Amino acid sequence: MQVAILGTGTVGQHLARGFIGRGHQVILGTRDPGGQSAQKALAAIGRGVRAATFGEAARAGDFAVLATSWEGTEAAVRLTGAANLAGKLLIDTTNPLDFTRLAGELALGYTTSGAEQIQSWVPQAKVVKAFNIVTATHMVDPQLAGGPPTMFIAGNDAQAKRQVLAILQDFGWESVDIGALDGARLLEPLAMLWIRYARQNNHWTHAFKLLDKKSA
C-alpha cells in the first residue's frame, strides 16, 4: 500500500520506517518537497520514500497519517485539502499541547479534542486517534521490560479502526478500541500524564499497559 505521512518530523520519520520495513511505500507530505526539512527527513528515513506536497501525498496515498506538531496541524490539514482525504483513513497522532507555560498543558479539553477538531476540518475522512501516548522511538516495535504495551484508539468508523488495529498489531502493540472519536478527550489528557511521568523521572522510555482479569 501507499501511505501518506503528513509531516516531516520525528514521529513521521519513525512511522515511515515502520511502514517501509513492512513492505509499504511512503509518500511524505510537506509544504515544500524540495526544502531543507523535507530533504533531511528523506535522508533520515532512507529508501522507499519520496516527498510531495500535502495534497499530492494524500491524493496518492491509500490512507494517511497526520504527524504534525499541534500548532502546525490546522494549516497542514487545510493545505492537504478535505477532498484529497475524503473516504480515506486518517490516523491522527497529534496532541493539542500548549507549551507556552513551563509545565505545558492541553490547548483543548474536555468538551472537545484535537481529533474532533481535525474531523470537523475533513468531515469525509475516517479519523482514528492512535499513537499519541508514547514517544516516537517506541511507536514501532516497542521493546519494554513488561512486554507489549497497550495502545488505545478511538474513531467513528468501524472499518477504519479495524485497519488501525491491524497496523498496531503488525507494529508490535496490544491495542484497545475505546469507542467513538470523542474518546480522544480521554486519550489526549493521557498523553499529558505520560509527559508528566517522563519529566518527573527524567526518561521517555515508558508506555501504558492495560491489565484485564478476563484475558488472564
Salt bridges, closest charged atoms under 4 A:
GLU74 OE2 - ARG78 NH2 3.08
ASP92 OD2 - LYS129 NZ 2.81
GLU105 OE1 - ARG101 NH1 3.31
GLU116 OE2 - ARG185 NH2 2.81
ASP141 OD1 - ARG22 NH2 2.77
ASP170 OD2 - ARG22 NE 3.68
GLU174 OE1 - LYS209 NZ 3.03
ASP177 OD1 - LYS161 NZ 3.09
GLU188 OE2 - LYS129 NZ 2.73
